[in-house]
Amino acid sequence: MTMKATAKMINMPVSTKHTVEIARQIRGKSLKKSITYLGEVIEKKKSVPMKRYNKDTAHKRGISAGRYPHNAAKEILKGLTGVINNALQKGMNPEKLVLSKIDVGQAVSQNRRSKRNTGKMTHMYIEVTESD
């Protein structure tokens, strides 16, 4: 039986499109590599390739279209630290954790009555497993 640790983030105030692209990039990688990648995105050293949502997006070095979504990267980094803490509570080794599942979905806007100030809301579910 493989052990799993999960974390759920609800109503994050970030763009769903940017979060989807970052999740696509880090899915299946080890947790350590993902954290270093997100740190480089926040410092604008590495860009996130925009594969689906790339309308009017400039080309970056080494990839076709890309951006530096640092707000979404900060929120995903918070989720990864939360899932590390949950894994430590279960007695898992944090060096062997692999991101097995990242689901991103759009949340319902909180301001329903007015069309202005709708805001961006995103849900995210993270699941890690321990690799051998």
Protein Blocks (a to p, Z undefined) as FASTA:
>chain_A
ZZddddddehiabdfklmmmmmmmmgoiafklmmmmmmmmmnomaccddfklmghiacde
hiabdcddfklmmmmmmmmmmmmmmmmmnopafklgccfbdcddddddfblmbmghnbpa
ddddddddddZZ
